[in-house]
Each structure stands twice: as C-alpha cells, then as structure tokens.
Amino acid sequence: MKKVLEIEIPKFLTHIHTSKYKTLKIGFQKMYAGMHPMVRKKVMKDLHDYLEDAIPSKTFKQSFAAKPFKMHIEAHAPINWPQVKWYRDKGLKWTPPKKGYVPNWDIDNLMVIWIKLLNDHMVDHGLMPDDNVAYLRGCSYEYIECATLDDRKLVYQLFQ
C-alpha cells in the first residue's frame, strides 16, 4: 500500500466548550463514558466544525479508487499531556514536565476520538465511501513526544 493522503493539523484542539461555563478536555473516555447523549451530539458537531476549519478544502477535491484503505495517525504532544488544562479566566495552560517525570496516561484516551472524528470526516467529504471494514481495513496510531504544547499536531495518513 502507498500513502495517498496526509493531513497535518497543527496545534490541534485540546478542549471543547460543553456549555457557557464548562469546558471538557478532548478524550475518548470522557466523551463516551457518562456524557449525556445530547451533550455528546453537540460536542461532536462542534469538533466536526473545527475540522472544517483545520483541514484545507483542497484536500477534499481528490478522489480515490473504491478499494480498501488503511489509516495511520500520529499525535505529537508533550509527554505530560494530562497537565494541559483550560481555565475560564486564563485559557489554555501547560508547564513543562519536571526532570524525571514518568507518564501514566493511556494513548487510547487521546487517539481514539480523533480516529473516529477524522475517519467520519473523510466519509462525509467523499474521500472514503464508508469507514466500515469493506473500505477501512486497518487503523494504527502512535504518540510522538514534542517539546512544547505549541509544537503539538496531528498527522492523519491514508494508504491504499
């Protein structure tokens, strides 16, 4: 298989507003465990709207053969990702990890929501006929440490 598409989303969104006063860190576990379905629907719509702005429209002018794809996504983020916080009065805050910091967070909580969002977005824009197993035969992801929060990015790749 060869790479047919690569999308880079620099400084990807870390938090999303769920109401006027509440903000939620984007992660699979928080969004699918215990969130009211109506709130989840609003949040997912807001995230799809975010992707509309984050992904260049020329991306969707391509077409690919209706044969199986595989996708890979990289998340470039600081090693102390859980310490990225949103404060209503201060905005996004992060401090570099102290020497000897040992991470204890799960890559799945960061990645799975972006896989779902980006695959659905590709289908919605006609780059993939569907994201079921007839067309999407594999998904992989990896975490790549970056030095600062400003260096964070997502890299989404499709192979065919």
Beta strands, then each sheet from edge to edge (+ up, - down):
strand 1: 3-10
strand 2: 15-17
strand 3: 23-25
strand 4: 69-77
strand 5: 85-87
strand 6: 91-93
strand 7: 136-145
strand 8: 153-159
sheet 1: 1+ 8- 4+ 7+
sheet 2: 2+ 3-
sheet 3: 5+ 6-
end
